[in-house]
């Protein structure tokens, strides 16, 4: 079934227009890379986007590096060398290219790129539960652990649509998960769900439906016939509706999504120079960062690089001895590579977890969940270079100045892309829900 919802946005714009269009296409299953995503009506979404834009977009794309489990700010970007041993931990600090800023000694490559980023030392909220906090920071709205609100990437997909043949929202290698998968599209539905790429560090990395196995010709032919049959069925439902793009456009977009060489090329990470792949690190995180850069080059709008495993309730330093060098290599390479290719000026890069860690090391030589303070990194798309925002107290327990909440981060990302965070979405049962119910644009992040 194909339905359209036409609502009213409370915000007026310079043109005097207040109309907000929302379209829902139902009754089609996913096929290949996601036929439902392919049939996203870019023109309608773009109209809604333009009408709801509070300012000119600063960014064309976003890379969100999500450190699931919760990065210890004490042992990375907000060290407390003057605190007692049970707070400061075992690591020493090293200077960075930002005068006066020191970070963990296990982050030497990050020290060399800090002058291209803004460090926020005042991420703050008051929830210490993994699933609840993760959905909160990934959506900007507080809800249940089960994901009541769509992740920022899903909203971006719904509001902005395609820039090319690839799905606008990607998860590398997959969505974050603890007990269950998180950061999903919620009531927006499957059309705006992230496309999970799989692990690009696997020796035989292949993206589903782009590298057919077995009887390749037969599989491709069967898929094409099924795909076009679905498009034919949709065409019969929408002919004559002036809000729908032509049938030929549907057919072209659907066929391109499955068959075009561009999609296969975007995922061909083995075509990268071996030296560059080494620079990123031959591990899942490093190659995920490299794949994110490739996908940005092929015009996706939002990539989540999921790098979990930071929930160190015990033996935190044994774990960080391995985790931090991987992060140091991969994230610094991403910033350098984007910058050298001229992509950083149009790509907003955000790095965060769902919370920080407790100031005091526990009896198991670990740190527990801590919502009141965390460190975040921002770069690109007009973000100030070499800036530090916010401050925590002498034990890293509480934010003393410029607290930045999950809604503020989400508001800033959406606004940077030219999306009005006040736009209202419509649930399948007809409820009207704004993208965000609070939050402010963090102007201090930008030049």
N, C-alpha and C positions, 0 to 999 in steps of 0.2 A: 504494500500500500504506500502511496506517496501523499504526504500531508504537508501543508504549509501553515505556519503560524505568523501572523502579522501583528506585532505589538506596538506599544508606544513607549519610547524612551523618555524618562523624565527630564533629560538634559536637552536644552536647545542649543543649536549650533549657529555659526555665522550665516549660513544659508537660510536659516529659519526652519530648516527641516527637523522634524522630531521622529520620523518614521524609523522603526527598527524592524528589519526582516529576519525572521528565523525560519529555516527550512528543515524539515525532517524527512528523510527518505527511509522507509521501512520495507520489510518483506524480502530483502535480498540477503543472502548469506555471503560470507567472506569467500573469496576465490583468489588464488594466486597471492599477490601482494596486498590484496584487499580491495575487491571491486567496490565495496561500499565507500571506501576512501576515494577511489578513483572517480566516483560519481558525485563527489563534492562539487557543488556549484560555486565555482570560484567567483563568478561575477556577483552573485547575491551576497556572498560573504564579504567580498571586497567593498560592496556598497555599504553594508552595515559597518565595516571597519572604518571607512572614510567618514561616515556620519558621526561615529563615536570617537574619533581621534582627538585627544586634547592638545596635541602638539605634533610637529613633524617628527617622524621616526628617526631615532638615532641609530638604530641597529636593524640589519636585515635578518640576522640569525642569532640564535643563542646556543651556547654550549654550557650545560649545567653539569659540573662534576660533583656527584653526590657521594659523600663519604659515610655510607650507612653504618650505623653502630655508634657514631659519635666520636669525632676527633678530639683528642686531649689538647686543649689550647695551652695548658701549662707546659707541655712537652714539645711544642712546636712554635707557635707564633706569639705567645703571650707568656713568656717565661718569667719566673719570679726568682732570680738568682739570690736575692737577699732574704728569701723566706726560709723557714726551717726545712730540714731535709725531707720531712714527710710531706711537704708541699712542693718544694722545688724539683724533686726527682733527681735522677742521676746524670742527666745530660748537661754539658756545658753549652755555651752560646757562642755564635760567631757573628761578626759584623756583616751587614748587607750593603747594597748600593744606595740605600736610603740612609743618609747621615743620622747617626744616633740610634738606629734600629738594629737590634740583634735578634737572631732566631736560633733554633736548635742546630747544634753542630752536625746533625745528620742530614741537613738540608743545604749543602753548599751550592748546588745548582740553583735552588730557589733564591739563595742569597744574591745571586748574580742577576736575577730577573725581577727582584722586588721593586726596582725603579720603574717597571712597566705596569705595576698593579697598584690598586688601593687595598690596604689591609684594614678590615673592620674588626676591632677588638671588643665590640659591644653588641654582638648578637644576643638576644635575650628573649626568653619566654618562661613559662612556669609549668612545663609538663615534662615528666621524666619517663614516659612510657613510649617504647620504640614505635609501635604502629601509630599511635595517636599523634605523636610529635612528628613522625615522618610525613604522614598525610597533611599535617598542618603546614610544615615548611614547604612541601611540594605543591600545595594548593593556595596557601595564603589564608585559608579559612579553618577555624577550629571546629572539629566535629568528632565523631566516634572513631575508634580504631579501624573501622571497616571502610573508610573512605567515602564520606557523604558528598564531597565536593570534587570536581574535576581538577586534575593536576594542571599546573600552568601550561605544560606542553600541549595538553589536550585542548585547552582554551585557545591557545595560539593556533592550533590546527583548525579549530572550528571557526575562528574569527578571520584568519588570513588565507587559509586554503593552500593550494599548491603554488610553488614557484617553478616547478618543472615536472618531470614524470615520477619522481620519487615521493613517497609519503612525506608529508611535512613534519611529522613527529617520529623520531627514532629513539630507541633505547638500546644502548650498547653496554654489555652484551644482552642485557635484559632489564626489565623493570626491577627496582629494589624489592627485596622480600625479606621477611623474617619468618613469621608463622605462615603468612600468605603474601601474595603479590600486592604491592603498594604503588601509589602514585598513578592511579588509573583514571579513566575518563568519566567514571561515575555516571550520572544521569545523562551526560551527553551521548553516551552509547558507543558501540563498537566502531562506528565510522571514524571516530577521532582518537581511538586507542593508539598507543605507540606501536611501531613495528620493531620487534626485537630482532637484532641482527645475528645473535649468536656470538661466540668467542672468536675474535679475529686473530688470536694468537694460536689457534689450532692449526696444526700442520696442513690439514685438509679443509680449511675454512671455506664453507660454501653457504651462500644465502639461499634459503628455501625458495623454490620456483624460479631461480635464476640459473641454476646448474642442474638440469634434469639428469637423473641416473637411469640406468637400464636402457630400455628401448626409447632413446631420447626423441627420435622423430615421432614415434607413436604417442609418447607422453605429451609432447608439445602440441601435436595435432588434436589430441583429445581435450587438452586444456583450452586450446583456442576455440574449439567448437562449443565447449561448455560456456566459456566466457561470452562469446558472441550471442549464444542463445539467451543468456541472462540479460544481455544488453537489449536484444530484440524484445524480450518480455517487458523490460522497463520502458522501452520506447513506446510500446502500445499504451502504457499507462499515462505517459506525459505528453503525447502529441497534442498540440493545440494550446498548451499552457505557455503563456508568454514569459513566465519567470524561468523557464527551463531552456538551457542551451540546446542547440540543434542536435538531432540524433547523430549526425555525422561527427560532431564534437565528442559526444559520449563514446562512440565507437572508436574514434582515434585515441582518446585518452585511455580507454580500457585496453586496447591492443598495445599501445606503447608501454603501458605499465608492465606488462608481462614479457613483451617481445623485444623492446628496444635495446640496442647495445649500450646505451647510456647507463641504464640501470646496472647492468653487469659491470661496466667499467668503473662505476662509483665504488663498488665493493672489492675491486681487484687490488687488494692491499699488497699482493706479491709484486706488483709492478713498481712499487716504491723502491728507491735506492736502498741498498742493504745498509749503508752507513747511516742513513737517516732512521731506518728501522731500529738499528742498534742504539741510536741516540735516544729514541723514545723508550727503549727497554724491551727486551724480548720476553714479555710477560703479558698477562691479560690486560692489566691496566694501561701499560705503555702502548700496546697495539690498539686498544680501544680509543685512546686519545688520538692516535694517528688516523684511525678510521673516522673519527668525528671530524677531523680537519678535512678529510676527503669528501665526506658527505656535505659539509658546508660548501665546499667548492662546487658541488653538484646541486646546490640551491635548496637543500632542506631548510626548514625554518627553526627547528628545535631538536637538539640532541641531548639526551641524558646519558652521561657516562657514569655507570654505576660501579663504584669501587667500594664494596663492603668489607666487613671484617675488622671494624675498629672498636668493637664492644669488648674492651679488655678489663673485665672485672678481676682477673688474676694475671699475674706475670706480665704486666703491661710492658715492661722494658724489654723482655725477651721477644715479645711480639713486635714492638716498634722498631727494634733492631733490624727486622726484616721489612716491615711495612713502609717505614719512612724513606729508605733509599729508593724503593719503587716509586713512591709518590714523587719524591724529589726529581727523579729522572723524567718521569712521564709528564708531569704537569709543567715543569720548566720547559721541556721540549715543545709542548703544545703552544705555550706563549711565544717562544722564540720563532717557531715555524709559522704561526699565524702572522706574526709581526713582519717577518722577512718576506712573506708572500703578499703583503698588503691587505690581508684579510682581517687583521685585528681592528682596523678602523671601522668596519661594519659588523663585527661579530662581538656580542656581549658574552664574556666568559664569567661564570659564577661558580665558586667552589664552596661547599658547605656540607655539614652533616645535620642530623636532626637535633643535636644538642652538644654541649661540651661534656667534660668529665669532672668529677668531684675534686675539690682542691686537695683534700687529704688522701694520701695513699692508704688503702685499706689493709686489713690483716693478711690478705692473699696477694699482696704486692701488686694490686690493681687499682683502678679508679672506676667509680660507679657513674651512673647517669647524672647529668647536671644541666637543667634547662636554663638557669638564670644567667649563664655566661658562656659565650662561644666565640671563636674566631672565624671570619669569613673572608674570602678573597674575591675581588672584582677586577676585571680588565676589559679593555676594548670599548669600541662604540662611544667614545667620548669620555670614558672613565678617566679620572685624574691619574697621572702617573706619579709613583713615589709618595703617596699620601697615606697617612694613618688616621683613622676615624675611631673615636671612642676610647674608653679606658676602663679597666677593672681595678678593684681595690688591691691592696698589697698581697692578698692571698689568692687573687683570681676568682673570688667567690661571687662578687656582685659587680654589676656595671655602674660606674660612677658618672659617666657622661655619654650622651648621644645613644641611648638604647635603640636598637634596630630590631623590630619584631618581624615574625614571618610575613605578616600582611604588608609590611613596608618593603620587604624584599620582593614579594610578588607584584606589588604596585609599581615598583621601579622597573622590573623586567617588562611588564606589560606596557607601561608608558614608553619605555625605550623603543619598543617595537611599534609604537603608534596605536596601541589598543587602549581604549578608555576603560579603566577598571570598574567604572560605574555602570557599564552596559548590563542590562538584565538578560538572563538566560531563561528559557522555558523548559521545564521538566516534562517528561512524557505524560504526566497526569495533570499538566496545565498550571503548575505552580510557577510563579515568577521569582527568580532568585538572581540577585546581582552577582557579578563575577566575584567581587570582594565586598565585604560589609564594613571594612575599616582599612586602615593603612594609609601611608603617605609616601609620595615620591621623595626619595632621599637625594635631594639636590647636592648635598655635600660630596657625593660620590663623583660628580661630574666637574669637568674643567669650567 
